[in-house]
């Protein structure tokens, strides 16, 4: 399967690799509603909060 990525998207993603997550301008391709359907609302909120906690822990290292 070949995925077509626009140059603008690729440029943005490469720039965002080096940005502080608080300054990340990345717009997700899917919104929370999509993940609510997959994981359920409560589970998705827990996943997001766990990721935020891990991000804070990594920042403090």
Residue frames relative to the residue before (quaternion, step in Angstrom):
aa qw qx qy qz dx dy dz
X 1.0000 0.0000 0.0000 0.0000 0.00 0.00 0.00
X 0.2098 -0.7791 0.5819 0.1017 3.57 -0.78 1.01
X 0.1910 -0.7750 0.5956 0.0899 3.53 -0.90 0.98
X 0.2454 -0.7609 0.5843 0.1393 3.56 -0.83 0.99
X 0.0486 -0.7830 0.6200 -0.0106 3.53 -0.73 1.13
X 0.4259 -0.7005 0.5140 0.2524 3.54 -0.80 1.03
X 0.6138 -0.5655 0.4045 0.3740 3.57 -1.12 0.65
X 0.6341 0.5380 -0.3354 0.4427 3.58 0.99 -0.77
X 0.6540 0.5075 -0.3119 0.4663 3.57 0.97 -0.85
X 0.6585 0.5056 -0.3047 0.4667 3.56 0.93 -0.90
X 0.6427 0.5175 -0.3204 0.4652 3.59 0.93 -0.86
X 0.6585 0.5066 -0.3089 0.4630 3.57 0.91 -0.92
X 0.6725 0.4995 -0.3048 0.4531 3.58 0.87 -0.90
X 0.6490 0.5060 -0.3214 0.4684 3.59 0.98 -0.75
X 0.6436 0.5046 -0.3218 0.4772 3.59 0.98 -0.80
X 0.6809 0.5144 -0.2924 0.4317 3.56 0.92 -0.90
X 0.5271 0.6210 -0.4164 0.4039 3.60 1.19 -0.34
X 0.7663 0.3725 -0.1712 0.4947 3.56 1.10 -0.76
X 0.5698 0.5981 -0.3849 0.4116 3.58 1.24 0.02
X 0.5584 -0.5415 0.5046 0.3746 3.50 -1.28 0.46
X 0.5497 -0.6466 0.4007 0.3454 3.66 -0.78 0.90
X 0.6170 0.5519 -0.3543 0.4349 3.60 1.11 -0.58
X 0.7277 0.3919 -0.2242 0.5163 3.59 1.20 -0.50
X 0.3895 0.7421 -0.4603 0.2927 3.56 1.31 0.13
X 0.2153 -0.8002 0.5520 0.0932 3.57 -0.72 1.08
X 0.3578 0.7559 -0.4845 0.2566 3.57 1.25 0.24
X 0.2046 -0.7467 0.6227 0.1131 3.54 -0.97 0.90
X 0.3945 -0.7351 0.4859 0.2607 3.60 -0.53 1.07
X 0.5272 -0.6458 0.4573 0.3097 3.53 -1.12 0.70
X 0.7606 0.2367 -0.1415 0.5878 3.57 1.17 -0.57
X 0.3630 -0.7218 0.5394 0.2370 3.55 -1.09 0.66
X 0.7458 -0.4120 0.2793 0.4428 3.57 -1.30 0.06
X 0.5876 0.5937 -0.3786 0.3986 3.61 1.02 -0.68
X 0.6103 0.5534 -0.3428 0.4514 3.58 1.04 -0.77
X 0.7192 0.4365 -0.2478 0.4805 3.58 0.88 -0.97
X 0.5576 0.5748 -0.3940 0.4510 3.60 1.17 -0.44
X 0.6486 0.5177 -0.3160 0.4599 3.59 1.02 -0.79
X 0.6923 0.4755 -0.2755 0.4677 3.59 1.01 -0.80
X 0.8274 0.2567 -0.0958 0.4902 3.58 0.69 -1.13
X 0.4692 -0.5995 0.4923 0.4220 3.57 1.11 -0.59
X 0.6146 -0.6096 0.3578 0.3503 3.56 -1.02 0.81
X 0.6894 0.4863 -0.2949 0.4487 3.61 0.80 -0.98
X 0.6731 0.4921 -0.3028 0.4616 3.58 0.90 -0.90
X 0.6469 0.5137 -0.3273 0.4588 3.62 0.96 -0.81
X 0.6426 0.5096 -0.3297 0.4676 3.61 0.97 -0.78
X 0.6360 0.5122 -0.3255 0.4766 3.60 1.05 -0.74
X 0.6293 0.5279 -0.3314 0.4641 3.61 0.96 -0.83
X 0.6699 0.4990 -0.3004 0.4604 3.59 0.91 -0.92
X 0.6760 0.4813 -0.3079 0.4653 3.60 0.90 -0.84
X 0.6182 0.5314 -0.3446 0.4655 3.62 1.06 -0.71
X 0.6532 0.5055 -0.3134 0.4686 3.59 0.97 -0.82
X 0.6379 0.5215 -0.3270 0.4628 3.58 0.99 -0.79
X 0.6471 0.5144 -0.3124 0.4680 3.59 0.99 -0.82
X 0.6485 0.5024 -0.3180 0.4753 3.59 0.96 -0.83
X 0.6353 0.5320 -0.3236 0.4567 3.56 1.01 -0.78
X 0.6512 0.5026 -0.3120 0.4754 3.58 0.99 -0.81
X 0.6465 0.5217 -0.3167 0.4578 3.57 0.99 -0.85
X 0.6547 0.5023 -0.3126 0.4705 3.59 0.97 -0.82
X 0.6317 0.5392 -0.3312 0.4479 3.60 1.00 -0.79
X 0.7091 0.4803 -0.2554 0.4486 3.56 1.01 -0.83
X 0.5087 0.6475 -0.4275 0.3731 3.60 1.23 -0.07
